[in-house]
Amino acid sequence: MRVLFSVVGTRGDVQPVIALALEVRDRGHEVHLCVPPNFIEWAHRLGFGFTPVGIEMRAPRGTAVSDTTTTKPMPDLITDQFDAIGATANGCDIIVGANAHQYAARSIAELHGIPYINAIYAPTALPTDDTIRIWNERSGDRVNVNRTQLGLSPIDDVLGHIVTDQPWLATDPTLAPSPLVPSMSILQTGAWFLEDSTPLPSDVEVFLEAGDPPVYFGFGSMPIAGDTSLTLIEAARAVGRRAIVSQGWADLKLIDQAPDCIAIGDVNHQALFPRVAMVVHHGGAGTTHTAARAGAPQVLVPMFSDQPFWANRVRELGIGTLIPIADLTANQLISALHDASDPAIADRADAIAERIILDGVKVAAQHLIDRVK
């Protein structure tokens, strides 16, 4: 069997697909990846066949992420997906598109007469009347131009076409139970964790061993202001905690050279999170799942997309709290860190950690293979 995976977006979108692709390959099947240009090296290092699709989401340092996501017009991005996936689909037995921004994958599968699966990372990606309208207004004509060029009939519901009436929900059922949608048959596989045994850098190990568990601050690919470091470190110190500041795409920096703080690049969160007092982050699906798996209390600072959903789920489950990005001040963060330090929250976080399903990629791989039999 030859499987084509298509994914666009940031690391939070790509990493789960890499996890599933590795599992499928380990079961003896051929895999090809359509991934953004900045993940080509990763795909190559893992030995996958690959095709670049879309644009590199990461902004050059000093440039807002939102600037790079709008420099290339959407019509070009849609056509690029049709071209990239279309050029790669020959000989494939199934196409798997990850997230709702798969404008071409189902059409190419239809053209080749092969199955198509769409996987989403949060229930918020399921179609609603409002999102159906938005998707149609933004991309309906553009998708149909490309479909017509392939000899395919036009569609009148882009998002419904992408997600299908049998989507996969790659989330943990405790953190995000599958909603009941009468018009859909949703398969919830569990989250797609990429298991990582990479050790932490030596300087991080030394820092962790030098005192009490610190607070981790990290906002991944989010365009948070560079001077946010001052707020983060001031709040950590106010509650008597050391701080680990993940630089992320915003290139956050330390405010001084005091030994109670350290700035880090990309590290293995699976190794780090069990050793911190709490995790303060933007609320991406992957970070939320990894922190929950580690039993770490969380403070979420949601900005957009599915992040408010995850923030509310963390609060509802009693494993942390949230601060909307517009309200992020030192005083608000100090209050949130105090709240997340409640032993009852730590106890609930430990209890939830025991319920997190870790074999989501195995479940998904088996369903994928069964779909082609």
C-alpha positions as CSV (number, residue, x, y, z in Angstrom):
1,M,0.0,0.0,0.0
2,R,1.2,3.5,-0.8
3,V,-0.1,6.3,1.4
4,L,0.0,10.0,0.6
5,F,-0.1,12.3,3.6
6,S,-0.9,16.0,3.0
7,V,-0.5,18.6,5.7
8,V,0.0,22.4,5.7
9,G,0.6,24.7,8.7
10,T,3.1,24.8,11.6
11,R,4.9,22.1,13.6
12,G,1.7,21.5,15.6
13,D,0.0,20.4,12.3
14,V,2.9,18.5,10.9
15,Q,4.2,16.5,13.8
16,P,1.1,14.3,14.4
17,V,1.3,13.4,10.7
18,I,4.9,12.4,11.0
19,A,4.0,10.2,13.9
20,L,1.3,8.4,11.9
21,A,3.5,8.2,8.8
22,L,6.2,6.5,10.9
23,E,3.7,4.0,12.3
24,V,2.3,3.2,8.8
25,R,5.8,2.7,7.4
26,D,6.8,0.5,10.3
27,R,3.9,-1.8,9.3
28,G,5.5,-2.3,5.9
29,H,3.7,0.3,3.8
30,E,5.2,3.0,1.5
31,V,4.6,6.6,2.6
32,H,4.9,9.9,0.8
33,L,4.6,13.3,2.4
34,C,3.3,16.6,1.1
35,V,4.6,19.1,3.7
36,P,5.5,22.8,3.9
37,P,9.0,23.7,2.7
38,N,10.4,24.2,6.2
39,F,9.7,20.6,7.1
40,I,11.3,19.0,4.0
41,E,14.6,18.5,5.8
42,W,12.8,16.7,8.6
43,A,11.0,14.4,6.1
44,H,14.3,13.8,4.3
45,R,16.1,12.9,7.5
46,L,13.4,10.4,8.4
47,G,13.8,8.8,5.0
48,F,10.4,9.7,3.6
49,G,9.6,10.6,0.0
50,F,8.4,14.2,0.0
51,T,6.9,17.0,-2.0
52,P,6.9,20.7,-0.8
53,V,3.4,22.2,-0.6
54,G,2.3,25.7,0.4
55,I,4.5,28.2,2.1
56,E,6.9,28.3,5.0
57,M,4.7,29.5,7.9
58,R,7.6,30.6,10.0
59,A,8.3,34.3,9.8
60,P,11.9,35.6,9.7
61,R,12.9,36.9,13.1
62,G,11.6,40.4,13.7
63,T,8.7,39.9,11.4
64,A,5.2,39.1,12.6
65,V,3.9,35.7,11.7
66,S,0.7,37.1,10.3
67,D,2.8,39.0,7.7
68,T,4.1,35.9,6.1
69,T,0.8,34.1,6.1
70,T,-0.7,36.8,3.9
71,T,2.2,37.6,1.5
72,K,1.1,34.9,-0.9
73,P,-2.4,35.1,-2.2
74,M,-4.8,32.3,-1.3
75,P,-5.6,31.5,-5.0
76,D,-1.9,30.6,-5.5
77,L,-1.9,28.5,-2.3
78,I,-5.0,26.5,-3.4
79,T,-3.6,26.0,-6.9
80,D,-0.3,25.0,-5.4
81,Q,-2.0,22.3,-3.4
82,F,-3.8,21.0,-6.5
83,D,-0.5,21.0,-8.4
84,A,1.7,19.4,-5.6
85,I,-0.7,16.7,-4.5
86,G,-1.8,16.0,-8.1
87,A,1.8,15.5,-9.2
88,T,2.4,13.0,-6.3
89,A,-0.8,11.0,-6.3
90,N,-0.1,8.6,-9.1
91,G,0.2,5.1,-7.7
92,C,-1.2,6.0,-4.3
93,D,-3.8,3.8,-2.7
94,I,-5.2,6.4,-0.3
95,I,-4.8,10.1,0.6
96,V,-4.9,11.4,4.1
97,G,-5.3,15.2,4.6
98,A,-4.6,16.7,8.0
99,N,-6.6,19.7,9.2
100,A,-9.3,21.6,7.4
101,H,-7.0,23.5,5.1
102,Q,-6.9,20.6,2.6
103,Y,-8.4,22.4,-0.4
104,A,-7.1,19.8,-3.0
105,A,-6.6,16.4,-1.4
106,R,-10.2,15.1,-1.7
107,S,-10.5,16.3,-5.3
108,I,-7.2,14.6,-6.3
109,A,-8.4,11.4,-4.5
110,E,-11.7,11.7,-6.5
111,L,-9.8,12.1,-9.7
112,H,-7.8,8.9,-9.1
113,G,-10.7,6.9,-7.7
114,I,-9.0,6.3,-4.3
115,P,-10.2,6.7,-0.7
116,Y,-9.6,10.0,1.1
117,I,-9.5,10.6,4.9
118,N,-9.5,14.0,6.6
119,A,-8.2,14.2,10.1
120,I,-8.7,17.2,12.4
121,Y,-7.0,18.1,15.7
122,A,-10.0,19.7,17.5
123,P,-13.8,19.5,17.4
124,T,-13.9,23.2,16.5
125,A,-12.8,22.3,13.0
126,L,-16.1,20.5,12.3
127,P,-18.3,22.5,10.0
128,T,-20.9,24.9,11.3
129,D,-23.2,27.2,9.3
130,D,-20.8,30.1,9.9
131,T,-17.6,28.3,8.9
132,I,-19.3,26.7,5.9
133,R,-20.2,30.3,4.7
134,I,-16.7,31.6,5.4
135,W,-14.9,28.7,3.6
136,N,-17.2,29.2,0.6
137,E,-16.7,33.0,0.4
138,R,-12.9,32.6,0.8
139,S,-12.2,29.7,-1.4
140,G,-15.3,28.3,-3.2
141,D,-14.6,29.9,-6.6
142,R,-10.9,29.1,-6.4
143,V,-11.4,25.4,-5.5
144,N,-14.0,25.0,-8.3
145,V,-11.7,26.6,-10.9
146,N,-9.2,23.9,-10.2
147,R,-11.8,21.1,-10.0
148,T,-13.1,22.2,-13.4
149,Q,-9.7,22.1,-14.9
150,L,-9.4,18.5,-13.8
151,G,-12.8,17.7,-15.3
152,L,-14.5,17.4,-11.9
153,S,-17.9,18.8,-11.0
154,P,-18.1,22.0,-8.9
155,I,-19.0,21.8,-5.2
156,D,-21.1,24.1,-3.1
157,D,-19.7,23.3,0.3
158,V,-15.9,23.6,0.5
159,L,-15.5,22.8,4.2
160,G,-18.0,19.9,4.1
161,H,-16.2,18.6,1.1
162,I,-12.8,18.8,2.9
163,V,-13.9,17.4,6.2
164,T,-16.3,14.8,4.8
165,D,-19.1,13.1,6.7
166,Q,-16.7,10.6,8.2
167,P,-13.8,12.7,9.6
168,W,-11.2,11.5,12.0
169,L,-10.8,13.3,15.3
170,A,-7.1,13.0,16.5
171,T,-7.7,14.1,20.0
172,D,-7.8,12.4,23.4
173,P,-11.4,11.6,24.4
174,T,-10.8,12.8,28.0
175,L,-9.5,16.2,26.8
176,A,-11.8,16.6,23.9
177,P,-14.7,14.2,23.7
178,S,-16.1,13.6,20.2
179,P,-19.3,15.7,19.7
180,L,-22.5,14.0,18.5
181,V,-23.2,15.3,15.0
182,P,-26.2,13.4,13.5
183,S,-25.0,14.0,9.9
184,M,-21.5,12.6,10.6
185,S,-19.8,9.4,11.6
186,I,-16.8,10.7,13.5
187,L,-13.9,8.3,14.3
188,Q,-11.9,9.4,17.4
189,T,-8.6,7.8,17.3
190,G,-6.9,9.5,20.3
191,A,-4.1,12.0,19.8
192,W,-1.2,11.2,17.5
193,F,1.8,11.5,19.8
194,L,5.3,11.4,18.2
195,E,7.2,9.4,20.8
196,D,10.5,11.2,21.6
197,S,13.4,9.8,23.6
198,T,15.7,12.7,22.8
199,P,17.5,13.7,26.0
200,L,17.3,17.3,27.3
201,P,20.3,19.6,26.6
202,S,22.9,19.5,29.3
203,D,22.3,23.1,30.3
204,V,18.6,22.4,30.8
205,E,19.5,19.4,32.9
206,V,21.8,21.4,35.1
207,F,19.2,24.1,35.5
208,L,16.5,21.6,36.5
209,E,18.8,19.9,39.0
210,A,19.8,23.2,40.6
211,G,16.5,24.0,42.4
212,D,12.8,23.5,42.7
213,P,10.7,22.7,39.6
214,P,10.4,25.8,37.5
215,V,7.5,27.3,35.4
216,Y,7.8,26.6,31.7
217,F,6.7,29.4,29.4
218,G,6.4,28.8,25.7
219,F,4.2,30.0,22.9
220,G,5.5,28.0,20.0
221,S,4.8,29.6,16.6
222,M,2.6,32.3,18.0
223,P,3.3,36.0,17.1
224,I,3.6,37.1,20.8
225,A,5.4,40.3,21.5
226,G,9.1,40.0,22.2
227,D,8.9,42.0,25.4
228,T,6.5,39.5,26.9
229,S,9.5,37.9,28.6
230,L,9.4,40.7,31.1
231,T,5.9,39.9,32.1
232,L,6.6,36.1,32.3
233,I,9.8,36.4,34.4
234,E,8.3,39.1,36.7
235,A,5.3,36.9,37.4
236,A,7.4,33.8,38.1
237,R,9.6,35.6,40.5
238,A,6.6,37.1,42.2
239,V,5.3,33.6,43.1
240,G,8.8,32.4,44.1
241,R,9.3,30.2,41.0
242,R,12.3,29.8,38.6
243,A,11.5,30.1,34.9
244,I,12.2,28.3,31.7
245,V,11.5,30.5,28.7
246,S,11.1,28.8,25.3
247,Q,12.2,31.3,22.7
248,G,9.8,30.2,20.0
249,W,9.2,32.0,16.8
250,A,8.9,35.3,18.7
251,D,12.5,34.8,19.9
252,L,11.8,35.6,23.5
253,K,14.8,36.5,25.5
254,L,15.8,36.7,29.1
255,I,15.6,40.1,30.8
256,D,18.8,39.7,32.9
257,Q,21.5,37.1,33.6
258,A,20.1,36.0,37.0
259,P,20.5,32.2,37.6
260,D,16.8,31.7,38.3
261,C,15.9,31.8,34.6
262,I,17.0,30.0,31.4
263,A,16.1,30.5,27.8
264,I,15.8,27.4,25.6
265,G,15.2,26.5,21.9
266,D,13.4,23.4,20.7
267,V,13.6,20.6,23.3
268,N,11.7,17.4,24.0
269,H,8.5,18.4,25.8
270,Q,7.8,14.8,26.7
271,A,11.1,14.8,28.7
272,L,10.7,18.3,30.1
273,F,7.1,18.7,31.1
274,P,7.0,16.0,33.8
275,R,9.8,18.0,35.6
276,V,8.3,21.4,35.7
277,A,5.8,22.9,38.2
278,M,3.4,24.1,35.5
279,V,3.2,24.8,31.8
280,V,2.2,28.2,30.5
281,H,1.5,28.1,26.8
282,H,-0.7,29.3,23.9
283,G,-3.1,26.4,23.9
284,G,-2.1,24.5,20.8
285,A,-3.6,21.0,20.7
286,G,-0.2,19.3,20.8
287,T,1.2,21.3,23.7
288,T,-2.1,20.8,25.6
289,H,-2.0,17.1,25.1
290,T,1.7,16.7,26.0
291,A,1.3,18.8,29.2
292,A,-1.8,16.8,30.2
293,R,0.0,13.5,29.5
294,A,2.8,14.8,31.8
295,G,0.4,15.6,34.6
296,A,1.5,19.2,34.6
297,P,-0.9,22.0,35.7
298,Q,-1.5,24.4,32.8
299,V,-2.0,28.1,32.3
300,L,-3.2,28.8,28.8
301,V,-3.0,32.1,27.0
302,P,-5.2,31.5,23.9
303,M,-5.0,33.8,20.9
304,F,-7.1,32.3,18.1
305,S,-8.2,29.2,16.2
306,D,-8.8,26.2,18.5
307,Q,-6.8,27.7,21.4
308,P,-9.8,29.1,23.3
309,F,-11.4,25.7,23.1
310,W,-8.4,24.0,24.7
311,A,-8.1,26.7,27.3
312,N,-11.7,26.2,28.3
313,R,-11.3,22.4,28.4
314,V,-8.3,22.7,30.7
315,R,-10.3,24.9,33.0
316,E,-13.4,22.7,32.9
317,L,-11.3,19.6,33.7
318,G,-9.8,21.4,36.7
319,I,-6.2,20.9,35.5
320,G,-5.4,24.6,35.0
321,T,-6.6,28.0,34.2
322,L,-6.5,30.6,31.4
323,I,-5.8,34.2,30.5
324,P,-7.0,35.6,27.2
325,I,-4.0,37.1,25.4
326,A,-5.6,40.6,25.6
327,D,-5.5,40.3,29.4
328,L,-2.0,39.1,29.7
329,T,-0.3,41.3,32.3
330,A,2.1,40.6,35.1
331,N,-0.7,40.9,37.7
332,Q,-3.1,38.6,35.8
333,L,-0.3,36.0,35.3
334,I,0.7,36.2,39.0
335,S,-2.9,35.4,39.9
336,A,-3.1,32.5,37.4
337,L,0.2,31.0,38.6
338,H,-1.2,31.1,42.2
339,D,-4.4,29.4,41.0
340,A,-2.5,26.7,39.1
341,S,-0.3,26.1,42.2
342,D,-3.3,24.8,44.1
343,P,-2.5,21.2,45.2
344,A,-6.0,20.1,44.1
345,I,-5.2,21.1,40.5
346,A,-2.0,19.1,40.7
347,D,-3.9,16.1,41.9
348,R,-6.5,16.4,39.1
349,A,-3.7,16.8,36.6
350,D,-2.1,13.6,37.8
351,A,-5.5,11.8,37.6
352,I,-6.1,13.1,34.1
353,A,-2.6,12.0,33.0
354,E,-3.5,8.4,33.8
355,R,-6.4,8.5,31.5
356,I,-4.7,9.9,28.4
357,I,-4.6,7.4,25.6
358,L,-1.1,7.0,24.2
359,D,-1.8,4.6,21.2
360,G,-3.7,7.0,19.0
361,V,-1.2,6.5,16.1
362,K,-1.6,2.7,16.3
363,V,-5.4,3.0,16.3
364,A,-5.3,5.4,13.3
365,A,-2.8,3.3,11.4
366,Q,-4.9,0.2,11.7
367,H,-8.1,2.0,10.6
368,L,-6.1,3.5,7.6
369,I,-4.9,0.1,6.5
370,D,-8.3,-1.5,7.0
371,R,-9.8,1.3,4.8
372,V,-7.8,0.1,1.8
373,K,-8.4,-3.6,2.2
